[in-house]
Amino acid sequence: MTTNSLTTSQGAGRAGDKVFSGATLAAGCLILVVLFGVALFLVVQAIPALVASPADIQGGQGFFPYIWPIVVGTLIAAAIALVIATPIAIGVALFISHYAPRKLASSLGYVVDLLAAIPSVVYGAWGAAFLSQQISPAYNWLAANMGWLPIFQGPASATGKTILTAGIVLSVMVLPIITSLSREIFLQTPKLHEEAALALGATRWEMIKMAVIPFGRPGIVSAVMLGLGRALGETMAVALVLSSGALTASLIQSGNQTIAAEIALNFPEASGIKVNTLIAAGLVLFVITLGVNMIARWIITRHKEFSGAN
């Protein structure tokens, strides 16, 4: 009786393993199928725009001269967001994980996670109604005192709705993503490494520099790349904050545009070849995002030893 029950239990366990293995395999294949389907749809719908007469594309010079300034604007906005958000996020993550008292760290962690739950349209409304007006005097000062730099060349936008404002809003949006992931990576640092550094006479900051940051470097890269993906694909916040226009090197003038905002603003009224043009723009954004993720995986693979990536 006992042997039969054990045999039945083992058979049921093996059957459960097969069902679970099959379900996970199906889920993984489904992701690949969906990804392939999206890519195929984008390519098929983008072909008419890629082979169309230049006169049929907005600007009258063809698809690539049309999309190039928008790609540059997208990368500029994402770069501004990462330059602002990354050091702040790493500093907050280190404070929460290694400096703050336990109760304060728990509260701060909850607040940071709460920031990620705020809808992007709320960030956009805040940036358009409040931030752009408050930051406009700073743009005038930059134009007057640092206008010799191309990125601060005047005249500054009177409304404050510039690519720099959009980048600042994006930095606030990606901040909780980078902070949360970095914090979790820092907390996974082996206690033996930290205690060994302290036992050798290192200060807390030296311990963090020698043990925590090297361990978490690939995880930080992953967090930054995930934030970059959010910044590249953000639509509503940029559409509300940015006063779009021609590509310009100045960050404080009106102008520039991002791919996601270009699609969102023009798709509802698009028809004919214009629809294919916007889908082709989406294909370009798809390729950029895919490339970013592949680069992130390559970096993590190279540095996965003695890290939080494994």
C-alpha atoms as a printed R data frame, in Angstrom:
    type eleno elety resid chain resno      x      y       z
1   ATOM     1    CA   MET     A     1  0.000  0.000   0.000
2   ATOM     2    CA   THR     A     2  2.770  2.402   0.883
3   ATOM     3    CA   THR     A     3  4.834  1.433  -2.180
4   ATOM     4    CA   ASN     A     4  1.842  1.887  -4.480
5   ATOM     5    CA   SER     A     5  1.106  5.333  -2.988
6   ATOM     6    CA   LEU     A     6  4.744  6.362  -3.441
7   ATOM     7    CA   THR     A     7  4.745  5.179  -7.056
8   ATOM     8    CA   THR     A     8  1.512  7.056  -7.758
9   ATOM     9    CA   SER     A     9  2.897 10.228  -6.158
10  ATOM    10    CA   GLN     A    10  6.094 10.011  -8.227
11  ATOM    11    CA   GLY     A    11  4.060  9.489 -11.402
12  ATOM    12    CA   ALA     A    12  1.907 12.496 -10.619
13  ATOM    13    CA   GLY     A    13  5.030 14.526  -9.885
14  ATOM    14    CA   ARG     A    14  6.586 13.588 -13.218
15  ATOM    15    CA   ALA     A    15  3.367 14.455 -15.007
16  ATOM    16    CA   GLY     A    16  3.250 17.809 -13.235
17  ATOM    17    CA   ASP     A    17  6.863 18.479 -14.243
18  ATOM    18    CA   LYS     A    18  6.021 17.745 -17.875
19  ATOM    19    CA   VAL     A    19  2.987 20.021 -17.792
20  ATOM    20    CA   PHE     A    20  4.935 22.839 -16.189
21  ATOM    21    CA   SER     A    21  7.874 22.386 -18.574
22  ATOM    22    CA   GLY     A    22  5.514 22.425 -21.549
23  ATOM    23    CA   ALA     A    23  3.735 25.541 -20.252
24  ATOM    24    CA   THR     A    24  6.987 27.451 -19.758
25  ATOM    25    CA   LEU     A    25  8.230 26.375 -23.211
26  ATOM    26    CA   ALA     A    26  4.955 27.527 -24.750
27  ATOM    27    CA   ALA     A    27  5.202 30.875 -22.940
28  ATOM    28    CA   GLY     A    28  8.753 31.406 -24.184
29  ATOM    29    CA   CYS     A    29  7.784 30.479 -27.750
30  ATOM    30    CA   LEU     A    30  4.745 32.769 -27.532
31  ATOM    31    CA   ILE     A    31  6.975 35.739 -26.671
32  ATOM    32    CA   LEU     A    32  9.171 35.017 -29.688
33  ATOM    33    CA   VAL     A    33  6.135 34.602 -31.945
34  ATOM    34    CA   VAL     A    34  4.639 37.906 -30.757
35  ATOM    35    CA   LEU     A    35  7.969 39.679 -31.222
36  ATOM    36    CA   PHE     A    36  8.346 38.215 -34.713
37  ATOM    37    CA   GLY     A    37  4.752 39.149 -35.549
38  ATOM    38    CA   VAL     A    38  5.237 42.761 -34.463
39  ATOM    39    CA   ALA     A    39  8.494 43.021 -36.409
40  ATOM    40    CA   LEU     A    40  6.912 41.478 -39.508
41  ATOM    41    CA   PHE     A    41  3.932 43.843 -39.340
42  ATOM    42    CA   LEU     A    42  6.195 46.862 -38.995
43  ATOM    43    CA   VAL     A    43  8.420 45.791 -41.892
44  ATOM    44    CA   VAL     A    44  5.502 45.017 -44.245
45  ATOM    45    CA   GLN     A    45  3.711 48.264 -43.435
46  ATOM    46    CA   ALA     A    46  6.917 50.312 -43.619
47  ATOM    47    CA   ILE     A    47  7.975 49.121 -47.104
48  ATOM    48    CA   PRO     A    48  5.600 51.498 -48.991
49  ATOM    49    CA   ALA     A    49  7.135 54.473 -47.168
50  ATOM    50    CA   LEU     A    50 10.682 53.261 -47.788
51  ATOM    51    CA   VAL     A    51 10.135 52.895 -51.559
52  ATOM    52    CA   ALA     A    52  7.761 55.843 -52.020
53  ATOM    53    CA   SER     A    53  8.637 58.888 -54.050
54  ATOM    54    CA   PRO     A    54 10.397 61.532 -51.926
55  ATOM    55    CA   ALA     A    55  7.680 64.023 -52.874
56  ATOM    56    CA   ASP     A    56  5.072 61.823 -51.107
57  ATOM    57    CA   ILE     A    57  6.919 61.902 -47.770
58  ATOM    58    CA   GLN     A    58  6.566 64.809 -45.374
59  ATOM    59    CA   GLY     A    59  9.269 67.353 -46.204
60  ATOM    60    CA   GLY     A    60  9.491 66.233 -49.812
61  ATOM    61    CA   GLN     A    61 12.992 64.739 -49.467
62  ATOM    62    CA   GLY     A    62 12.256 61.101 -48.727
63  ATOM    63    CA   PHE     A    63 11.855 58.959 -45.634
64  ATOM    64    CA   PHE     A    64 15.409 59.017 -44.270
65  ATOM    65    CA   PRO     A    65 15.813 62.813 -44.369
66  ATOM    66    CA   TYR     A    66 12.403 62.947 -42.645
67  ATOM    67    CA   ILE     A    67 13.203 60.442 -39.886
68  ATOM    68    CA   TRP     A    68 16.823 61.408 -39.187
69  ATOM    69    CA   PRO     A    69 16.102 64.628 -37.221
70  ATOM    70    CA   ILE     A    70 13.430 62.825 -35.204
71  ATOM    71    CA   VAL     A    71 15.833 60.014 -34.323
72  ATOM    72    CA   VAL     A    72 18.392 62.574 -33.166
73  ATOM    73    CA   GLY     A    73 15.740 64.344 -31.075
74  ATOM    74    CA   THR     A    74 14.731 61.024 -29.507
75  ATOM    75    CA   LEU     A    75 18.315 60.199 -28.585
76  ATOM    76    CA   ILE     A    76 18.939 63.700 -27.208
77  ATOM    77    CA   ALA     A    77 15.894 63.561 -24.930
78  ATOM    78    CA   ALA     A    78 16.817 60.070 -23.694
79  ATOM    79    CA   ALA     A    79 20.451 61.089 -23.127
80  ATOM    80    CA   ILE     A    80 19.409 64.135 -21.074
81  ATOM    81    CA   ALA     A    81 17.143 61.933 -18.973
82  ATOM    82    CA   LEU     A    82 19.894 59.415 -18.255
83  ATOM    83    CA   VAL     A    83 22.557 62.040 -17.514
84  ATOM    84    CA   ILE     A    84 20.276 63.594 -14.889
85  ATOM    85    CA   ALA     A    85 18.626 60.479 -13.474
86  ATOM    86    CA   THR     A    86 21.492 57.968 -13.284
87  ATOM    87    CA   PRO     A    87 23.747 59.639 -10.655
88  ATOM    88    CA   ILE     A    88 20.740 60.669  -8.571
89  ATOM    89    CA   ALA     A    89 19.244 57.177  -8.761
90  ATOM    90    CA   ILE     A    90 22.503 55.480  -7.781
91  ATOM    91    CA   GLY     A    91 22.971 57.919  -4.893
92  ATOM    92    CA   VAL     A    92 19.423 57.335  -3.625
93  ATOM    93    CA   ALA     A    93 19.828 53.557  -3.987
94  ATOM    94    CA   LEU     A    94 23.083 53.597  -2.009
95  ATOM    95    CA   PHE     A    95 21.537 55.784   0.686
96  ATOM    96    CA   ILE     A    96 18.541 53.479   1.046
97  ATOM    97    CA   SER     A    97 20.614 50.287   1.038
98  ATOM    98    CA   HIS     A    98 23.638 51.287   3.141
99  ATOM    99    CA   TYR     A    99 23.146 54.591   4.953
100 ATOM   100    CA   ALA     A   100 19.517 55.183   5.924
101 ATOM   101    CA   PRO     A   101 18.047 53.740   9.141
102 ATOM   102    CA   ARG     A   102 15.827 50.728   8.496
103 ATOM   103    CA   LYS     A   103 12.512 52.539   9.034
104 ATOM   104    CA   LEU     A   104 13.546 55.504   6.896
105 ATOM   105    CA   ALA     A   105 14.894 53.185   4.192
106 ATOM   106    CA   SER     A   106 11.596 51.328   4.069
107 ATOM   107    CA   SER     A   107  9.621 54.559   3.745
108 ATOM   108    CA   LEU     A   108 11.932 55.973   1.084
109 ATOM   109    CA   GLY     A   109 11.774 52.730  -0.867
110 ATOM   110    CA   TYR     A   110  7.986 52.883  -0.803
111 ATOM   111    CA   VAL     A   111  7.980 56.488  -2.036
112 ATOM   112    CA   VAL     A   112 10.387 55.658  -4.868
113 ATOM   113    CA   ASP     A   113  8.262 52.702  -5.944
114 ATOM   114    CA   LEU     A   114  5.189 54.917  -5.796
115 ATOM   115    CA   LEU     A   115  6.750 57.312  -8.323
116 ATOM   116    CA   ALA     A   116  6.830 54.503 -10.880
117 ATOM   117    CA   ALA     A   117  3.057 54.070 -10.570
118 ATOM   118    CA   ILE     A   118  2.213 57.651 -11.577
119 ATOM   119    CA   PRO     A   119  0.777 57.741 -15.143
120 ATOM   120    CA   SER     A   120  2.938 59.427 -17.755
121 ATOM   121    CA   VAL     A   121  0.168 61.871 -18.644
122 ATOM   122    CA   VAL     A   122  0.373 63.234 -15.088
123 ATOM   123    CA   TYR     A   123  4.107 63.827 -15.492
124 ATOM   124    CA   GLY     A   124  3.402 65.497 -18.821
125 ATOM   125    CA   ALA     A   125  0.754 67.768 -17.341
126 ATOM   126    CA   TRP     A   126  3.100 68.696 -14.493
127 ATOM   127    CA   GLY     A   127  5.880 69.480 -16.934
128 ATOM   128    CA   ALA     A   128  3.671 71.555 -19.246
129 ATOM   129    CA   ALA     A   129  1.722 73.471 -16.597
130 ATOM   130    CA   PHE     A   130  4.355 73.969 -13.901
131 ATOM   131    CA   LEU     A   131  7.931 72.999 -14.734
132 ATOM   132    CA   SER     A   132  8.125 74.733 -18.116
133 ATOM   133    CA   GLN     A   133  6.958 78.039 -16.619
134 ATOM   134    CA   GLN     A   134  9.257 77.847 -13.608
135 ATOM   135    CA   ILE     A   135 12.336 76.908 -15.625
136 ATOM   136    CA   SER     A   136 11.911 79.519 -18.357
137 ATOM   137    CA   PRO     A   137 13.885 82.236 -16.438
138 ATOM   138    CA   ALA     A   138 16.758 79.777 -16.076
139 ATOM   139    CA   TYR     A   139 16.773 79.307 -19.845
140 ATOM   140    CA   ASN     A   140 16.979 83.079 -20.325
141 ATOM   141    CA   TRP     A   141 19.960 83.192 -17.963
142 ATOM   142    CA   LEU     A   142 21.681 80.356 -19.829
143 ATOM   143    CA   ALA     A   143 21.115 82.098 -23.163
144 ATOM   144    CA   ALA     A   144 22.516 85.380 -21.805
145 ATOM   145    CA   ASN     A   145 25.540 83.976 -19.970
146 ATOM   146    CA   MET     A   146 26.368 80.711 -21.715
147 ATOM   147    CA   GLY     A   147 24.982 81.337 -25.164
148 ATOM   148    CA   TRP     A   148 28.443 80.843 -26.654
149 ATOM   149    CA   LEU     A   149 27.803 77.110 -26.197
150 ATOM   150    CA   PRO     A   150 25.700 75.714 -29.062
151 ATOM   151    CA   ILE     A   151 23.482 73.767 -26.658
152 ATOM   152    CA   PHE     A   152 22.529 76.983 -24.813
153 ATOM   153    CA   GLN     A   153 22.321 79.303 -27.775
154 ATOM   154    CA   GLY     A   154 19.432 81.772 -27.653
155 ATOM   155    CA   PRO     A   155 16.881 83.059 -27.992
156 ATOM   156    CA   ALA     A   156 15.429 80.885 -25.247
157 ATOM   157    CA   SER     A   157 11.889 79.613 -25.591
158 ATOM   158    CA   ALA     A   158  9.365 81.932 -23.942
159 ATOM   159    CA   THR     A   159  7.141 78.980 -23.003
160 ATOM   160    CA   GLY     A   160  9.918 76.772 -21.611
161 ATOM   161    CA   LYS     A   161  8.651 73.825 -23.653
162 ATOM   162    CA   THR     A   162 11.997 72.644 -24.970
163 ATOM   163    CA   ILE     A   163 13.849 69.379 -25.439
164 ATOM   164    CA   LEU     A   164 15.698 70.075 -22.170
165 ATOM   165    CA   THR     A   165 12.408 70.351 -20.287
166 ATOM   166    CA   ALA     A   166 11.242 67.128 -21.892
167 ATOM   167    CA   GLY     A   167 14.503 65.466 -20.834
168 ATOM   168    CA   ILE     A   168 14.059 66.653 -17.251
169 ATOM   169    CA   VAL     A   169 10.526 65.235 -17.136
170 ATOM   170    CA   LEU     A   170 11.783 61.950 -18.581
171 ATOM   171    CA   SER     A   171 14.533 61.846 -15.949
172 ATOM   172    CA   VAL     A   172 11.914 62.033 -13.195
173 ATOM   173    CA   MET     A   173 10.021 59.210 -14.879
174 ATOM   174    CA   VAL     A   174 12.999 56.853 -15.216
175 ATOM   175    CA   LEU     A   175 14.414 57.721 -11.780
176 ATOM   176    CA   PRO     A   176 12.291 55.186  -9.814
177 ATOM   177    CA   ILE     A   177 13.118 52.412 -12.305
178 ATOM   178    CA   ILE     A   178 16.877 52.848 -12.007
179 ATOM   179    CA   THR     A   179 16.694 53.447  -8.246
180 ATOM   180    CA   SER     A   180 14.583 50.377  -7.456
181 ATOM   181    CA   LEU     A   181 16.688 47.960  -9.506
182 ATOM   182    CA   SER     A   182 19.983 49.403  -8.263
183 ATOM   183    CA   ARG     A   183 18.804 49.232  -4.666
184 ATOM   184    CA   GLU     A   184 17.920 45.537  -4.991
185 ATOM   185    CA   ILE     A   185 21.293 44.805  -6.584
186 ATOM   186    CA   PHE     A   186 23.186 46.657  -3.841
187 ATOM   187    CA   LEU     A   187 21.311 44.728  -1.157
188 ATOM   188    CA   GLN     A   188 22.483 41.460  -2.724
189 ATOM   189    CA   THR     A   189 26.159 42.294  -2.189
190 ATOM   190    CA   PRO     A   190 27.676 39.400  -0.172
191 ATOM   191    CA   LYS     A   191 28.016 40.427   3.447
192 ATOM   192    CA   LEU     A   192 31.369 38.656   3.555
193 ATOM   193    CA   HIS     A   193 32.772 41.122   1.005
194 ATOM   194    CA   GLU     A   194 31.488 44.121   2.936
195 ATOM   195    CA   GLU     A   195 32.723 42.825   6.296
196 ATOM   196    CA   ALA     A   196 36.121 41.954   4.830
197 ATOM   197    CA   ALA     A   197 36.547 45.492   3.500
198 ATOM   198    CA   LEU     A   198 35.544 47.000   6.844
199 ATOM   199    CA   ALA     A   199 37.853 44.612   8.703
200 ATOM   200    CA   LEU     A   200 40.765 45.868   6.611
201 ATOM   201    CA   GLY     A   201 40.102 49.380   7.904
202 ATOM   202    CA   ALA     A   202 38.025 50.736   5.026
203 ATOM   203    CA   THR     A   203 35.475 53.446   5.721
204 ATOM   204    CA   ARG     A   204 31.876 52.881   4.706
205 ATOM   205    CA   TRP     A   205 32.356 54.812   1.477
206 ATOM   206    CA   GLU     A   206 35.576 52.895   0.691
207 ATOM   207    CA   MET     A   207 33.733 49.635   1.362
208 ATOM   208    CA   ILE     A   208 30.992 50.696  -1.056
209 ATOM   209    CA   LYS     A   209 33.571 51.686  -3.662
210 ATOM   210    CA   MET     A   210 35.536 48.439  -3.324
211 ATOM   211    CA   ALA     A   211 32.771 45.879  -2.769
212 ATOM   212    CA   VAL     A   212 29.260 47.149  -3.496
213 ATOM   213    CA   ILE     A   213 29.724 49.097  -6.728
214 ATOM   214    CA   PRO     A   214 31.925 46.468  -8.469
215 ATOM   215    CA   PHE     A   215 29.411 43.794  -7.518
216 ATOM   216    CA   GLY     A   216 26.458 45.831  -8.748
217 ATOM   217    CA   ARG     A   217 27.992 47.392 -11.880
218 ATOM   218    CA   PRO     A   218 26.299 45.044 -14.405
219 ATOM   219    CA   GLY     A   219 23.030 45.421 -12.536
220 ATOM   220    CA   ILE     A   220 23.379 49.201 -12.739
221 ATOM   221    CA   VAL     A   221 23.920 48.880 -16.486
222 ATOM   222    CA   SER     A   222 20.760 46.778 -16.744
223 ATOM   223    CA   ALA     A   223 18.792 49.334 -14.743
224 ATOM   224    CA   VAL     A   224 20.075 52.223 -16.858
225 ATOM   225    CA   MET     A   225 19.257 50.401 -20.082
226 ATOM   226    CA   LEU     A   226 15.767 49.631 -18.822
227 ATOM   227    CA   GLY     A   227 15.329 53.306 -17.993
228 ATOM   228    CA   LEU     A   228 16.662 54.183 -21.446
229 ATOM   229    CA   GLY     A   229 14.019 51.970 -23.004
230 ATOM   230    CA   ARG     A   230 11.341 53.824 -21.048
231 ATOM   231    CA   ALA     A   231 12.759 57.182 -22.112
232 ATOM   232    CA   LEU     A   232 12.991 56.202 -25.787
233 ATOM   233    CA   GLY     A   233  9.402 55.024 -25.963
234 ATOM   234    CA   GLU     A   234  7.701 57.679 -23.813
235 ATOM   235    CA   THR     A   235  4.885 59.401 -25.688
236 ATOM   236    CA   MET     A   236  2.356 61.438 -23.732
237 ATOM   237    CA   ALA     A   237  4.741 63.270 -21.425
238 ATOM   238    CA   VAL     A   238  6.940 64.397 -24.314
239 ATOM   239    CA   ALA     A   239  3.946 65.303 -26.483
240 ATOM   240    CA   LEU     A   240  2.601 67.573 -23.730
241 ATOM   241    CA   VAL     A   241  5.907 69.160 -22.732
242 ATOM   242    CA   LEU     A   242  7.768 69.592 -26.020
243 ATOM   243    CA   SER     A   243  6.966 72.364 -28.494
244 ATOM   244    CA   SER     A   244  8.048 70.400 -31.550
245 ATOM   245    CA   GLY     A   245  9.823 71.850 -34.554
246 ATOM   246    CA   ALA     A   246 12.907 71.527 -36.705
247 ATOM   247    CA   LEU     A   247 16.062 69.920 -35.340
248 ATOM   248    CA   THR     A   248 18.267 72.377 -33.479
249 ATOM   249    CA   ALA     A   249 21.442 71.990 -31.450
250 ATOM   250    CA   SER     A   250 20.151 74.345 -28.754
251 ATOM   251    CA   LEU     A   251 18.431 72.626 -25.848
252 ATOM   252    CA   ILE     A   252 16.626 75.788 -24.730
253 ATOM   253    CA   GLN     A   253 14.984 76.773 -28.002
254 ATOM   254    CA   SER     A   254 11.661 75.494 -29.259
255 ATOM   255    CA   GLY     A   255 12.119 72.664 -31.704
256 ATOM   256    CA   ASN     A   256 13.173 69.015 -31.991
257 ATOM   257    CA   GLN     A   257 10.837 66.033 -31.816
258 ATOM   258    CA   THR     A   258 10.865 62.395 -30.710
259 ATOM   259    CA   ILE     A   259  9.657 59.378 -32.651
260 ATOM   260    CA   ALA     A   260  7.024 58.318 -30.124
261 ATOM   261    CA   ALA     A   261  5.550 61.822 -29.849
262 ATOM   262    CA   GLU     A   262  5.606 62.221 -33.649
263 ATOM   263    CA   ILE     A   263  3.554 59.036 -34.054
264 ATOM   264    CA   ALA     A   264  1.102 59.915 -31.281
265 ATOM   265    CA   LEU     A   265  0.453 63.446 -32.526
266 ATOM   266    CA   ASN     A   266  0.046 62.589 -36.215
267 ATOM   267    CA   PHE     A   267 -1.416 59.086 -36.369
268 ATOM   268    CA   PRO     A   268 -5.066 59.983 -35.597
269 ATOM   269    CA   GLU     A   269 -5.308 62.222 -38.679
270 ATOM   270    CA   ALA     A   270 -2.957 60.258 -40.947
271 ATOM   271    CA   SER     A   271 -4.079 58.493 -44.112
272 ATOM   272    CA   GLY     A   272 -2.490 56.793 -47.100
273 ATOM   273    CA   ILE     A   273  1.278 56.939 -47.298
274 ATOM   274    CA   LYS     A   274  1.413 59.035 -44.116
275 ATOM   275    CA   VAL     A   275  0.268 56.003 -42.118
276 ATOM   276    CA   ASN     A   276  3.044 53.907 -43.655
277 ATOM   277    CA   THR     A   277  5.540 56.668 -42.882
278 ATOM   278    CA   LEU     A   278  4.582 56.721 -39.220
279 ATOM   279    CA   ILE     A   279  4.712 52.924 -39.011
280 ATOM   280    CA   ALA     A   280  8.163 53.058 -40.595
281 ATOM   281    CA   ALA     A   281  9.127 55.517 -37.862
282 ATOM   282    CA   GLY     A   282  7.859 52.985 -35.350
283 ATOM   283    CA   LEU     A   283 10.064 50.363 -37.012
284 ATOM   284    CA   VAL     A   284 13.082 52.618 -36.526
285 ATOM   285    CA   LEU     A   285 12.212 53.025 -32.830
286 ATOM   286    CA   PHE     A   286 11.737 49.248 -32.574
287 ATOM   287    CA   VAL     A   287 15.223 48.660 -34.013
288 ATOM   288    CA   ILE     A   288 16.782 51.261 -31.693
289 ATOM   289    CA   THR     A   289 15.145 49.711 -28.621
290 ATOM   290    CA   LEU     A   290 16.133 46.206 -29.695
291 ATOM   291    CA   GLY     A   291 19.699 47.374 -30.236
292 ATOM   292    CA   VAL     A   292 19.815 48.975 -26.786
293 ATOM   293    CA   ASN     A   293 18.691 45.732 -25.147
294 ATOM   294    CA   MET     A   294 21.201 43.663 -27.108
295 ATOM   295    CA   ILE     A   295 24.027 45.991 -26.070
296 ATOM   296    CA   ALA     A   296 22.880 45.752 -22.440
297 ATOM   297    CA   ARG     A   297 22.885 41.948 -22.574
298 ATOM   298    CA   TRP     A   298 26.371 41.980 -24.125
299 ATOM   299    CA   ILE     A   299 27.705 44.232 -21.366
300 ATOM   300    CA   ILE     A   300 26.144 42.074 -18.652
301 ATOM   301    CA   THR     A   301 27.532 38.881 -20.195
302 ATOM   302    CA   ARG     A   302 31.043 40.329 -20.287
303 ATOM   303    CA   HIS     A   303 30.964 41.382 -16.629
304 ATOM   304    CA   LYS     A   304 28.716 38.789 -15.026
305 ATOM   305    CA   GLU     A   305 31.486 37.297 -12.850
306 ATOM   306    CA   PHE     A   306 31.561 38.811  -9.357
307 ATOM   307    CA   SER     A   307 28.428 40.793 -10.039
308 ATOM   308    CA   GLY     A   308 24.739 40.991  -9.303
309 ATOM   309    CA   ALA     A   309 23.940 39.805 -12.818
310 ATOM   310    CA   ASN     A   310 24.387 36.122 -12.008
